[in-house]
Amino acid sequence: MGRQEHGGNADKAAKKFGFAPQDMLDLSTGISPLPYPAPDIPAAA
């Protein structure tokens, strides 16, 4: 499988900050408008 393209200009950021693109940790899924469903947290917690 080939390398997946990233819409956030990961290659440009890696070049700007001086590291290899494969060393980046992609956290883009952490800002999804559709979060993972979680149960309500009790007030006593």
Secondary structure, DSSP 8 states (H G I E B T S, - for coil): ------TT-HHHHHHHHTS-GGG----GGGG-SS--------TT-
